[in-house]
Amino acid sequence: MTELGLPDGIRACLFDLDGVITETAVVHADAWRQTFNDFLRRRDGDSYRPFDETDYDEYVDGRPRADGVRTFLESRDIHLPEGDPSDPPDRLTVNGLGNRKNELLLELIRTRGVEAYDGTIRFIEAVRAAGLHTAVVSSSANCREVLRSIDAEDLFDARIDGIVAAERHLPGKPNPDTFLAAARDLGVEPKAAAVFEDALAGMDAGRSGHFGYVVGVDRVGQADALRAHGADVVVRDLAELGERS
């Protein structure tokens, strides 16, 4: 292990955004919860079964927006038309619900603000000081704006987010394609890259992409699940990695 707590041979680090770099995972969860529970209440009345934390972890967290809508609804045997990405947020389509979630998310970010995890920022700075390449890999279409809001855009050599993934027709997590694209953009093989993720879908992507090291970041007490989905190591904060070297 190097002083960074990474295996020898790792030349690049690929970081998820929400929950790894920024404290926005809980904001995403709140926006999803409100979106789905408003929809389920209208559909089923007061007897509806609410969207809960387990639903978020299993069906939504880390996935592209439309995939999250589709996967959760399928778990409840609910089928909506796909619609179009331009659908208004009140339209009962997969894309309409996704756009409602994004509308709520942006409202929550405006009212709550965005904070970075200090341990992650210090780790990224140490990674770059050691000569390793860095990329941010996120399903969010708001990734660049969030990075700018915390003055962190310059910490990354490459960015694969929801916008780039759509332009390149890359399937999102749990598929490994966005992480693989980041590795290609940095000029490294997957085995020479480490993945940093807090979502189970991200763990699946890291494992199926055969990356050199997969770090699970446990912010919500799901260490066992992160390991079961492919984490090589689980930490509560990236500052712990250097302590393990």
C-alpha positions as CSV (number, residue, x, y, z in Angstrom):
1,M,0.0,0.0,0.0
2,T,1.1,3.6,-0.7
3,E,1.0,6.4,1.8
4,L,-2.4,7.2,0.3
5,G,-3.7,3.8,1.4
6,L,-4.0,2.7,-2.2
7,P,-2.4,-0.4,-3.8
8,D,0.8,0.1,-5.7
9,G,0.1,0.5,-9.4
10,I,-3.0,2.8,-9.0
11,R,-2.5,5.8,-11.3
12,A,-5.9,7.4,-11.3
13,C,-8.8,8.0,-8.8
14,L,-12.4,8.1,-10.0
15,F,-14.7,9.9,-7.5
16,D,-18.5,9.8,-7.3
17,L,-20.0,13.3,-6.4
18,D,-23.0,13.0,-4.1
19,G,-22.1,11.4,-0.8
20,V,-18.4,11.1,-1.6
21,I,-17.3,14.7,-2.5
22,T,-20.4,16.6,-1.4
23,E,-23.0,16.2,1.4
24,T,-25.7,16.2,-1.2
25,A,-26.8,12.5,-1.0
26,V,-29.3,13.3,1.7
27,V,-30.7,16.1,-0.4
28,H,-31.1,13.7,-3.3
29,A,-32.8,11.2,-1.0
30,D,-35.2,13.9,0.3
31,A,-36.1,15.1,-3.3
32,W,-36.8,11.5,-4.4
33,R,-38.8,10.8,-1.2
34,Q,-41.1,13.8,-1.8
35,T,-41.4,13.1,-5.5
36,F,-42.4,9.4,-5.2
37,N,-44.6,9.9,-2.1
38,D,-46.6,12.7,-3.7
39,F,-47.1,10.4,-6.8
40,L,-48.0,7.3,-4.7
41,R,-50.4,9.3,-2.5
42,R,-52.2,10.7,-5.6
43,R,-52.3,7.2,-7.1
44,D,-53.3,5.1,-4.1
45,G,-54.8,7.5,-1.6
46,D,-53.8,7.7,2.1
47,S,-53.3,3.9,2.2
48,Y,-50.2,4.2,-0.1
49,R,-46.9,2.5,0.9
50,P,-44.3,5.2,1.2
51,F,-41.0,5.3,-0.5
52,D,-38.4,4.6,2.2
53,E,-34.7,4.4,2.8
54,T,-34.4,0.8,1.6
55,D,-36.1,1.8,-1.7
56,Y,-33.6,4.6,-2.1
57,D,-30.6,2.4,-1.5
58,E,-31.8,-0.5,-3.7
59,Y,-33.5,1.2,-6.7
60,V,-32.4,4.9,-7.0
61,D,-29.1,5.8,-5.3
62,G,-26.4,6.4,-7.9
63,R,-28.5,5.7,-10.9
64,P,-29.3,8.1,-13.7
65,R,-32.6,10.0,-13.0
66,A,-34.8,8.2,-15.5
67,D,-33.3,4.8,-14.5
68,G,-34.1,5.5,-10.9
69,V,-37.7,6.3,-11.6
70,R,-38.1,3.3,-13.8
71,T,-36.4,0.8,-11.4
72,F,-38.4,2.0,-8.4
73,L,-41.7,1.9,-10.2
74,E,-41.0,-1.6,-11.5
75,S,-40.4,-2.7,-7.9
76,R,-44.0,-1.7,-7.2
77,D,-45.3,-3.2,-10.5
78,I,-46.2,0.4,-11.7
79,H,-45.7,1.1,-15.4
80,L,-45.8,4.7,-16.8
81,P,-45.1,5.9,-20.3
82,E,-41.5,6.9,-20.9
83,G,-42.4,10.3,-22.1
84,D,-39.7,12.7,-23.3
85,P,-36.8,14.3,-21.5
86,S,-38.5,17.7,-22.0
87,D,-41.7,16.6,-20.2
88,P,-42.9,19.1,-17.6
89,P,-42.6,18.0,-13.9
90,D,-46.3,17.5,-13.5
91,R,-46.6,15.0,-16.4
92,L,-47.1,11.4,-15.3
93,T,-44.3,9.8,-17.3
94,V,-41.0,8.4,-16.3
95,N,-39.3,11.6,-17.5
96,G,-41.9,13.8,-16.0
97,L,-41.4,12.3,-12.5
98,G,-37.6,12.5,-13.0
99,N,-37.9,16.2,-13.9
100,R,-40.1,16.8,-10.8
101,K,-37.3,15.3,-8.7
102,N,-34.7,17.5,-10.3
103,E,-36.9,20.6,-9.7
104,L,-37.2,19.7,-6.0
105,L,-33.5,18.9,-5.8
106,L,-32.5,22.3,-7.2
107,E,-34.9,24.0,-4.8
108,L,-33.4,22.1,-1.8
109,I,-29.8,23.0,-2.9
110,R,-30.7,26.7,-3.2
111,T,-32.3,26.7,0.3
112,R,-29.8,24.4,2.1
113,G,-26.6,25.1,0.1
114,V,-23.9,22.6,-0.7
115,E,-21.1,21.5,1.5
116,A,-18.0,19.5,0.6
117,Y,-16.6,16.7,2.8
118,D,-13.3,18.2,4.1
119,G,-11.7,14.7,4.3
120,T,-12.4,14.0,0.7
121,I,-11.1,17.4,-0.5
122,R,-7.9,16.9,1.5
123,F,-7.5,13.4,0.0
124,I,-8.0,14.6,-3.5
125,E,-5.4,17.3,-3.0
126,A,-3.0,14.6,-1.7
127,V,-3.7,12.3,-4.6
128,R,-2.9,15.1,-7.1
129,A,0.2,16.1,-5.2
130,A,1.4,12.5,-5.5
131,G,1.0,12.7,-9.3
132,L,-2.2,10.7,-9.7
133,H,-4.9,11.7,-12.2
134,T,-8.4,12.4,-11.0
135,A,-11.9,12.3,-12.4
136,V,-15.4,12.9,-11.1
137,V,-18.0,10.4,-12.2
138,S,-21.6,11.3,-11.5
139,S,-25.1,10.5,-12.8
140,S,-26.1,14.1,-12.0
141,A,-26.7,16.6,-14.7
142,N,-25.9,19.3,-12.1
143,C,-22.4,18.0,-11.4
144,R,-20.5,20.9,-12.9
145,E,-22.6,23.6,-11.1
146,V,-22.2,21.7,-7.8
147,L,-18.4,21.5,-8.2
148,R,-18.2,25.2,-9.0
149,S,-20.3,26.0,-5.9
150,I,-17.6,24.4,-3.7
151,D,-14.7,25.8,-5.8
152,A,-13.6,22.2,-6.7
153,E,-13.9,22.0,-10.5
154,D,-10.1,22.4,-10.9
155,L,-9.4,19.4,-8.8
156,F,-10.4,17.0,-11.6
157,D,-8.7,16.2,-14.9
158,A,-11.9,14.7,-16.4
159,R,-15.6,14.8,-15.7
160,I,-18.2,12.2,-16.8
161,D,-21.6,13.3,-15.6
162,G,-25.2,13.0,-16.6
163,I,-24.8,15.4,-19.5
164,V,-21.6,13.8,-20.9
165,A,-23.1,10.3,-20.5
166,A,-26.1,11.4,-22.5
167,E,-23.9,12.9,-25.2
168,R,-21.8,9.7,-25.4
169,H,-24.8,7.3,-25.0
170,L,-23.3,5.7,-21.9
171,P,-25.5,3.6,-19.7
172,G,-25.4,4.7,-16.1
173,K,-24.5,2.8,-12.9
174,P,-24.7,0.0,-12.0
175,N,-23.2,-0.5,-15.5
176,P,-19.5,0.4,-15.4
177,D,-19.5,2.4,-18.6
178,T,-19.2,5.9,-17.1
179,F,-16.2,4.9,-14.9
180,L,-14.6,3.1,-17.9
181,A,-15.1,6.3,-19.9
182,A,-13.4,8.3,-17.2
183,A,-10.4,5.9,-17.1
184,R,-10.1,6.2,-20.9
185,D,-10.2,10.0,-20.7
186,L,-7.4,9.8,-18.2
187,G,-5.4,7.4,-20.3
188,V,-5.3,4.5,-17.8
189,E,-6.5,0.9,-17.8
190,P,-9.3,0.0,-15.4
191,K,-6.8,-2.1,-13.3
192,A,-4.8,1.1,-12.7
193,A,-7.8,3.1,-11.4
194,A,-9.5,3.3,-8.1
195,V,-13.2,3.9,-7.7
196,F,-14.6,5.9,-4.8
197,E,-18.4,5.4,-4.3
198,D,-21.1,5.5,-1.5
199,A,-23.9,3.9,-3.5
200,L,-24.5,0.2,-4.0
201,A,-25.0,0.8,-7.7
202,G,-21.6,2.4,-7.8
203,M,-20.1,-0.6,-6.0
204,D,-21.6,-2.9,-8.7
205,A,-20.1,-0.7,-11.4
206,G,-16.7,-0.8,-9.8
207,R,-16.8,-4.6,-9.5
208,S,-18.1,-5.3,-13.0
209,G,-15.6,-2.9,-14.5
210,H,-12.7,-4.8,-13.0
211,F,-11.1,-1.7,-11.5
212,G,-7.9,-2.0,-9.5
213,Y,-9.4,-0.9,-6.2
214,V,-13.0,-0.1,-5.1
215,V,-13.4,2.1,-2.0
216,G,-16.9,2.1,-0.4
217,V,-17.6,5.3,1.5
218,D,-20.1,4.6,4.3
219,R,-22.0,7.7,5.2
220,V,-25.2,6.0,6.4
221,G,-24.3,2.8,8.1
222,Q,-24.3,0.3,5.2
223,A,-20.8,-1.0,5.4
224,D,-21.8,-4.7,5.1
225,A,-23.9,-3.9,2.0
226,L,-21.1,-2.0,0.4
227,R,-18.7,-5.0,0.9
228,A,-21.4,-7.4,-0.4
229,H,-21.6,-5.3,-3.6
230,G,-17.9,-5.3,-4.3
231,A,-16.0,-2.9,-2.1
232,D,-12.4,-3.8,-1.4
233,V,-12.3,-1.5,1.6
234,V,-15.0,0.5,3.4
235,V,-14.3,3.8,5.2
236,R,-16.5,6.4,6.8
237,D,-14.3,9.2,5.5
238,L,-11.5,9.2,2.9
239,A,-9.1,10.7,5.6
240,E,-9.1,7.1,7.0
241,L,-7.3,5.7,3.9
242,G,-3.9,7.3,4.7
243,E,-4.2,5.9,8.3
244,R,-4.4,2.4,6.8
245,S,-1.2,2.5,4.8
